[in-house]
């Protein structure tokens, strides 16, 4: 009856919330262990989300500058225009 409330009852939303809670608890636990051992906290891995195809792949080394992004987008627009 209420679309806003019905969205919160979906299994998808529940699973995402549980994964977020798992990640936070994992991070808190890692930080508590680090405090007790006087060592840096370990980098925690996020709980896998459904539909997330990125398995830790990283592209490039550094951030891309704004002029570089503009150039890239302009090239993509040209390619897209040629296809249609």
MARBA-3410 file (N, C-alpha, C, O; in Angstrom, 1 decimal):
84
0.8,-1.2,0.0,0.0,0.0,0.0,0.9,1.3,0.0,0.5,2.2,-0.7 ~ 2.0,1.2,0.7,2.9,2.4,0.8,4.2,2.0,0.1,4.9,1.2,0.6 ~ 4.4,2.6,-1.1,5.7,2.2,-1.8,7.0,2.5,-1.1,7.9,1.7,-1.2 ~ 7.0,3.5,-0.3,8.3,3.7,0.5,8.5,2.6,1.5,9.7,2.2,1.7 ~ 7.5,2.2,2.1,7.7,1.1,3.2,7.9,-0.2,2.5,8.7,-1.0,3.0
7.3,-0.5,1.4,7.4,-1.8,0.7,8.8,-2.0,0.3,9.3,-3.1,0.2 ~ 9.6,-0.9,-0.1,10.9,-1.1,-0.6,11.8,-1.6,0.5,12.8,-2.4,0.3 ~ 11.5,-1.2,1.8,12.4,-1.6,2.9,12.1,-3.1,3.3,12.9,-3.7,4.0 ~ 11.1,-3.7,2.8,10.8,-5.1,3.1,11.4,-6.0,2.1,11.2,-7.3,2.2 ~ 12.0,-5.6,1.1,12.6,-6.5,0.1,13.8,-7.2,0.6,14.6,-6.7,1.4
14.0,-8.4,0.1,15.2,-9.2,0.4,16.5,-8.5,0.0,17.5,-8.6,0.7 ~ 16.4,-7.8,-1.1,17.6,-7.1,-1.7,18.1,-6.0,-0.7,19.3,-6.0,-0.3 ~ 17.2,-5.2,-0.2,17.5,-4.2,0.8,18.0,-4.8,2.1,19.0,-4.3,2.6 ~ 17.4,-5.8,2.5,17.8,-6.5,3.8,19.2,-7.0,3.6,20.0,-6.9,4.5 ~ 19.5,-7.7,2.5,20.8,-8.2,2.3,21.9,-7.1,2.3,23.0,-7.3,2.8
21.6,-6.0,1.6,22.6,-4.9,1.5,22.8,-4.3,2.9,24.0,-4.0,3.3 ~ 21.8,-4.2,3.7,22.0,-3.7,5.1,22.8,-4.6,5.9,23.6,-4.2,6.7 ~ 22.5,-5.9,5.8,23.3,-6.9,6.6,24.7,-6.9,6.2,25.6,-7.0,7.0 ~ 25.0,-6.8,4.9,26.4,-6.7,4.4,27.1,-5.5,5.0,28.3,-5.5,5.3 ~ 26.4,-4.3,5.0,27.0,-3.1,5.6,27.3,-3.3,7.1,28.3,-2.8,7.5
26.3,-3.9,7.8,26.6,-4.2,9.2,27.8,-5.1,9.4,28.6,-4.8,10.3 ~ 27.9,-6.1,8.6,29.0,-7.1,8.7,30.3,-6.3,8.4,31.3,-6.5,9.2 ~ 30.3,-5.4,7.4,31.6,-4.7,7.1,31.9,-3.8,8.3,33.1,-3.7,8.7 ~ 31.0,-3.1,8.9,31.3,-2.2,10.0,31.8,-3.0,11.2,32.7,-2.6,11.9 ~ 31.1,-4.1,11.5,31.6,-4.9,12.7,33.0,-5.5,12.4,33.8,-5.5,13.3
33.3,-5.9,11.2,34.6,-6.4,10.8,35.7,-5.3,11.0,36.7,-5.5,11.5 ~ 35.3,-4.0,10.6,36.2,-2.9,10.7,36.5,-2.6,12.2,37.6,-2.3,12.6 ~ 35.4,-2.5,13.0,35.5,-2.3,14.4,36.4,-3.3,15.1,37.3,-3.0,15.9 ~ 36.2,-4.6,14.7,37.0,-5.6,15.3,38.4,-5.5,15.0,39.3,-5.7,15.8 ~ 38.7,-5.2,13.7,40.1,-5.0,13.3,40.8,-3.8,14.0,41.9,-3.9,14.4
40.0,-2.8,14.2,40.6,-1.6,15.0,40.8,-1.9,16.4,41.8,-1.5,17.0 ~ 39.9,-2.7,17.0,40.1,-3.1,18.5,41.3,-4.0,18.6,42.1,-3.9,19.6 ~ 41.5,-4.9,17.7,42.7,-5.8,17.7,43.9,-5.0,17.6,44.9,-5.2,18.3 ~ 43.9,-4.0,16.7,45.1,-3.2,16.5,45.4,-2.3,17.7,46.6,-2.2,18.0 ~ 44.4,-1.8,18.4,44.7,-1.1,19.6,45.3,-1.9,20.7,46.2,-1.5,21.3
44.8,-3.1,20.8,45.4,-4.1,21.8,46.8,-4.5,21.5,47.5,-4.8,22.4 ~ 47.1,-4.6,20.2,48.4,-5.2,19.9,49.4,-4.1,19.5,50.6,-4.4,19.3 ~ 49.0,-2.8,19.5,49.8,-1.7,19.2,50.4,-1.8,17.7,51.5,-1.3,17.5 ~ 49.6,-2.5,16.9,50.0,-2.6,15.4,49.0,-1.9,14.6,47.8,-1.7,15.1 ~ 49.3,-1.5,13.4,48.3,-0.9,12.5,47.1,-1.8,12.2,47.3,-3.1,12.2
46.0,-1.3,12.1,44.8,-2.1,11.8,44.9,-2.7,10.4,45.5,-2.1,9.4 ~ 44.5,-4.0,10.3,44.5,-4.7,9.0,43.4,-4.1,8.1,42.3,-3.8,8.6 ~ 43.7,-4.1,6.8,42.7,-3.7,5.8,41.7,-4.8,5.7,42.0,-5.9,5.4 ~ 40.4,-4.5,6.0,39.4,-5.5,5.9,38.8,-5.5,4.5,38.8,-4.5,3.8 ~ 38.3,-6.7,4.1,37.7,-6.9,2.8,36.2,-6.8,3.0,35.6,-7.4,3.9
35.5,-6.0,2.1,34.1,-5.9,2.2,33.4,-7.2,1.9,33.9,-8.0,1.0 ~ 32.3,-7.5,2.5,31.5,-8.6,2.2,31.0,-8.5,0.7,30.5,-7.4,0.3 ~ 31.1,-9.6,0.0,30.7,-9.5,-1.5,29.2,-9.1,-1.6,28.3,-9.8,-1.0 ~ 28.9,-8.1,-2.4,27.5,-7.7,-2.7,27.1,-8.4,-4.0,27.9,-8.6,-4.9 ~ 25.8,-8.8,-4.1,25.3,-9.4,-5.3,25.3,-8.3,-6.4,25.0,-7.2,-6.2
25.8,-8.8,-7.6,25.8,-7.9,-8.7,27.1,-7.1,-8.8,27.3,-6.3,-9.8 ~ 28.0,-7.1,-7.8,29.2,-6.4,-7.8,30.3,-7.2,-8.5,30.8,-8.2,-7.9 ~ 30.6,-6.9,-9.8,31.5,-7.7,-10.6,33.0,-7.3,-10.3,33.9,-8.0,-10.7 ~ 33.2,-6.1,-9.7,34.5,-5.6,-9.4,35.1,-6.5,-8.3,34.7,-6.4,-7.1 ~ 36.1,-7.3,-8.6,36.8,-8.1,-7.6,38.1,-7.6,-7.2,39.1,-8.3,-7.3
38.1,-6.3,-6.9,39.4,-5.7,-6.5,40.2,-5.2,-7.6,41.4,-4.9,-7.4 ~ 39.7,-5.2,-8.8,40.5,-4.7,-10.0,40.6,-3.2,-9.9,39.7,-2.5,-9.6 ~ 41.8,-2.7,-10.2,42.1,-1.3,-10.2,42.7,-1.0,-11.5,43.5,-1.7,-12.1 ~ 42.3,0.2,-12.0,42.8,0.6,-13.3,43.6,1.9,-13.1,43.0,2.9,-12.6 ~ 44.8,1.9,-13.6,45.6,3.1,-13.5,46.2,3.2,-12.1,45.9,2.5,-11.2
47.1,4.2,-11.9,47.8,4.4,-10.7,47.3,5.6,-9.9,47.1,5.5,-8.7 ~ 47.1,6.7,-10.6,46.8,8.0,-9.9,45.4,8.5,-10.4,44.8,7.9,-11.3 ~ 45.0,9.6,-9.8,43.8,10.2,-10.1,44.0,10.9,-11.5,45.1,11.2,-11.9 ~ 42.9,11.0,-12.2,42.9,11.6,-13.6,42.5,13.0,-13.4,41.6,13.4,-12.7 ~ 43.3,13.9,-14.1,43.0,15.3,-14.1,41.7,15.7,-14.8,41.3,14.9,-15.7
41.2,16.8,-14.5,39.9,17.3,-15.2,40.2,17.4,-16.7,39.3,17.0,-17.5 ~ 41.3,18.1,-17.2,41.5,18.1,-18.6,41.5,16.8,-19.3,41.0,16.6,-20.4 ~ 42.2,15.8,-18.6,42.3,14.5,-19.2,40.9,13.8,-19.3,40.6,13.2,-20.3 ~ 40.0,14.0,-18.3,38.7,13.5,-18.3,37.9,14.1,-19.4,37.2,13.5,-20.1 ~ 38.0,15.4,-19.6,37.3,16.1,-20.7,37.7,15.6,-22.0,36.8,15.4,-22.9
39.0,15.4,-22.2,39.5,14.8,-23.5,38.9,13.4,-23.7,38.5,13.1,-24.8 ~ 38.9,12.6,-22.7,38.4,11.2,-22.8,36.9,11.2,-23.1,36.5,10.5,-24.0 ~ 36.1,12.1,-22.4,34.7,12.2,-22.7,34.4,12.7,-24.1,33.5,12.2,-24.8 ~ 35.2,13.6,-24.6,35.1,14.1,-26.0,35.3,13.0,-27.0,34.6,12.9,-28.0 ~ 36.4,12.2,-26.7,36.7,11.1,-27.6,35.5,10.1,-27.6,35.2,9.6,-28.7
35.0,9.8,-26.4,33.9,8.8,-26.3,32.6,9.4,-27.1,31.9,8.6,-27.7 ~ 32.4,10.7,-27.0,31.2,11.3,-27.7,31.4,11.1,-29.2,30.5,10.8,-29.9 ~ 32.6,11.3,-29.7,32.9,11.2,-31.1,32.7,9.8,-31.5,32.1,9.5,-32.6 ~ 33.2,8.8,-30.8,33.0,7.4,-31.1,31.5,7.0,-31.1,31.0,6.3,-32.0 ~ 30.8,7.5,-30.1,29.4,7.2,-30.0,28.6,7.8,-31.2,27.7,7.2,-31.7
29.0,9.0,-31.6,28.4,9.7,-32.8,28.6,8.9,-34.1,27.7,8.9,-34.9 ~ 29.8,8.3,-34.2,30.1,7.6,-35.5,29.3,6.3,-35.5,28.9,5.8,-36.6 ~ 28.9,5.7,-34.4,28.2,4.4,-34.4,26.7,4.6,-34.8,26.1,3.7,-35.3 ~ 26.2,5.8,-34.6,24.8,6.0,-34.9,24.5,6.8,-36.2,23.4,7.0,-36.5
END
